[in-house]
């Protein structure tokens, strides 16, 4: 049960990060060229979410 909730939360988080990035690209594209810009921060967060997803998926298969 807990794994399913975490998986749904992870999916929601990834979707929200992508939508926020698109929002910045449309409304404030000048922010994408600065240090610690939304692209690098969201990219790192999405990569971490992907690693967590893959790890959970492997644990589910092992059960």
C-alpha positions in Angstrom: 0.0 0.0 0.0 2.8 2.4 1.0 4.7 1.7 -2.2 1.6 2.4 -4.4 1.1 5.8 -2.6 4.7 6.7 -3.1 4.5 5.7 -6.8 1.5 7.9 -7.3 3.2 10.8 -5.5 6.3 10.3 -7.6 4.2 10.4 -10.8 2.4 13.6 -9.6 5.7 15.2 -8.7 7.2 14.5 -12.1 4.2 15.9 -13.9 4.2 19.0 -11.7 7.9 19.6 -12.4 7.4 19.3 -16.2 4.4 21.7 -16.1 6.3 24.2 -14.0 9.2 24.1 -16.4 6.8 24.7 -19.4 5.3 27.6 -17.5 8.7 29.2 -17.0 9.6 28.6 -20.7 6.5 30.4 -21.8 6.2 33.2 -19.3 9.8 34.0 -18.2 12.3 32.4 -20.7 15.1 34.7 -19.6 15.3 32.7 -16.3 16.6 29.7 -18.2 20.0 31.3 -18.8 20.9 32.0 -15.2 22.8 29.9 -12.7 20.5 27.4 -10.9 17.9 28.0 -13.5 14.6 26.0 -13.5 15.9 23.7 -16.2 18.9 22.5 -14.2 17.0 22.2 -10.9 14.0 20.5 -12.5 16.2 18.3 -14.6 18.0 17.1 -11.5 14.7 16.6 -9.7 13.2 14.6 -12.6 16.3 12.5 -12.7 16.0 11.7 -9.0 12.3 10.9 -9.4 13.2 8.5 -12.3 15.8 6.7 -10.1 13.3 6.4 -7.3 10.7 5.1 -9.7 13.0 2.5 -11.1 14.2 1.4 -7.7 10.6 0.9 -6.5 9.7 -1.0 -9.7 12.6 -3.4 -9.1 11.5 -3.9 -5.4 8.0 -4.6 -6.6 9.2 -7.3 -9.0 11.3 -8.9 -6.3 8.3 -9.5 -4.1 
